[in-house]
Structure formats: structure tokens, C-alpha cells
Amino acid sequence: MSDNKFDIPDQFDSPTMPAMLTEDTRFNFRCHKDVSCFNACCKCADVTLAPYDIIRLKGRLGMDSAEFLNKHTVPFPMDQHKTPGLKLKTNDDGACLLLDGDNGCSVYEDRPTVCRYYPLGLLSMREKDATESTQNYSMISEEHCKGHDEDREVTVAEYREEQGVEEYDQLNRDWYQLILKKKSGGPSVGAPSEMSLQLFFMASYNADMFRKFVLSEAFKTTYDLLPETYEEVEKDDIALLKLGYRLLRQALFAEKTMAEQDGAWDKRVEDRKEVWEARTNAEVDKRNKDVEEQMQADTDGEKNPDGEGCSSN
């Protein structure tokens, strides 16, 4: 199955701009058990997962985040800064592990966004100087897919409603915005720190670990959130996901999306003071050592301009 197009990481980029479709564009397509290519797309699956996809799938399979990530995903770098992305794991032949033989998708009601949209591609694009991206669509035509030959005409809007993608789009949209902003910002955004990338992975994909992080005393003493917020994120993955988007905007782009507790910065400085001092001292010691070694090398060179050593008879 071809991947959805979010106009973000380099591997999603196309050398040519696909034809843009609108909500009113009509096209022929129908997928069903009697079509000759049924399951063919799932046997050559290439499905990138968005955050809400993972919430739905781990809930459907009765797994916690760590178990789902380990059994059903493979990581890949989404850009030159190695922003972490996830794809559905396949078997050695490329078939989706969630395929139930000739019966089709075993998690159909909770299938990922990419699968729901097929054969449409979702394009998230932002014009220069615009603050928000616009949602557009393209057509994916693969030789093996015979659904295009079916005698059923439908609009893009009708197909999106039929496939139930609106809920997925709403809950993934802020994540798409984050990635698009990071890409379009280029050097002005800069390379994220390793800690920021770890936070991105945790907030995007590992809800259970992120929940523990948010409910920790260290987090609560840093951010000024209402008690009701903590109560909500403790029980609700969706509320936790939305909080994660806010935190990522602050961590990646320094947007003031979450108020900090009074004195939180001073406390972080004090807590890290010894570490910073140790690093500074180590850097000074290394610099002094390099200078001493260079001075010694220069001195030895002056004593032996021809580079010849002394020898005894």
C-alpha cells in the first residue's frame, strides 16, 4: 500500500507535484472481498503511523504502548535530524502482520489513517507566511489495484465520510502541523536536541510512558496546570495526546503554550548547577591540556628543528 503524503519528511516528497483534488472531485473506486486484488495492498504494506493510529490500535489489540510498539512497529528517521517516525511492521514478504488471511484486515474498524484514505493521499501544505496548513488530496493509482475499475462514482468528501477519516484527521492534525513547521522552518528552527527527540517519540507514540512523565512530581513542579488537567490525562489518552502536542510546540519551537510554575527556571538552574559546573570544568581542563600539549610540541620542535632526535654512542 502506498503511504499517505503529508508533504513533510524527504522520503514522502515527490519530484513532481501530484494533481490536487478537492472535496467535490469525483472518482471511481470500490474495494470489497470479490474484487480480484482483494488484500493485495496489505501484502505489500508500507504504512506510516500517526499518534491517534497507535492509540486506536493498541486499544483494539489490548496492549500497552510498549508492547504494541515492540510487536507491531519499526522506527525510521523522518528527516535529516532523525525525527523519529514509525511504520507498521510487516513479515519478511512485506505483508501486514494484522492481515487475517483471505478475510482481510483483522483490525478494520480501527485501521490506520493511511489505510482509511487509500486510494487517496492526504497532502498537508502551508503557503509561505501562512500560520496554518491546508488539507488537500491526491489520487494514488497502483497497477495491482482493480478498485478503480469498479462501477461506483464517489466524491472525495463522500469517501472521507464513508471511511471515517475526519476523527483521525482532527486528532492527528496538530502533529502534522508540528512536522510541517519543523520542515518548512529549515535552519531557522535548527536541529532538535537528543532530549527533544526523545520527548517527541514519547509524546507521539508511547502514551503510557508519557503519562508517567506528566504525572511525575518533577513535571508538576515545572508546569502550572490545573488539577483537573492532571485528572483528565491520567484517564484519557486523547487528553494526554493533546497535552503532548502543546508540550512539543513549546519544546521544539519555544512557543509559550504551557505556563511554568513561579521559580521553575531558577529551580532547574539550581538542580543542574553542579552538572553544568562539572561540564564547564571538564571543558576548561581539556582546553588547558590541549594548550599545554601544543606548547610542548612547539618547544620540542624548536630544540630539534630538523626533527632529528638525540642519540648516545
Secondary structure, DSSP 8 states (H G I E B T S, - for coil): ------S-SGGG--SS----B-TT-EEE----TTSTTTTTGGGG---B--HHHHHHHHHHHT--HHHHHHHHEEEEE-STT--EEEEE-B-TTS-BTTB-GGG-BTTGGG--HHHHHTTEEEEEE--TT-SS-EEEEEE---TT--GGGSS-EEEHHHHHHHHTHHHHHHHHHHHHHHHHHHHHHGGGT----HHHHHHHHHHHH-HHHHHHHHTSHHHHTTB---HHHHHHHHH-HHHHHHHHHHHHHHHHH----S-B-TTHHHHHHHHHHHHHHHHHHHHHHHHHHHHHHHHHHHHHHHH-TT-------
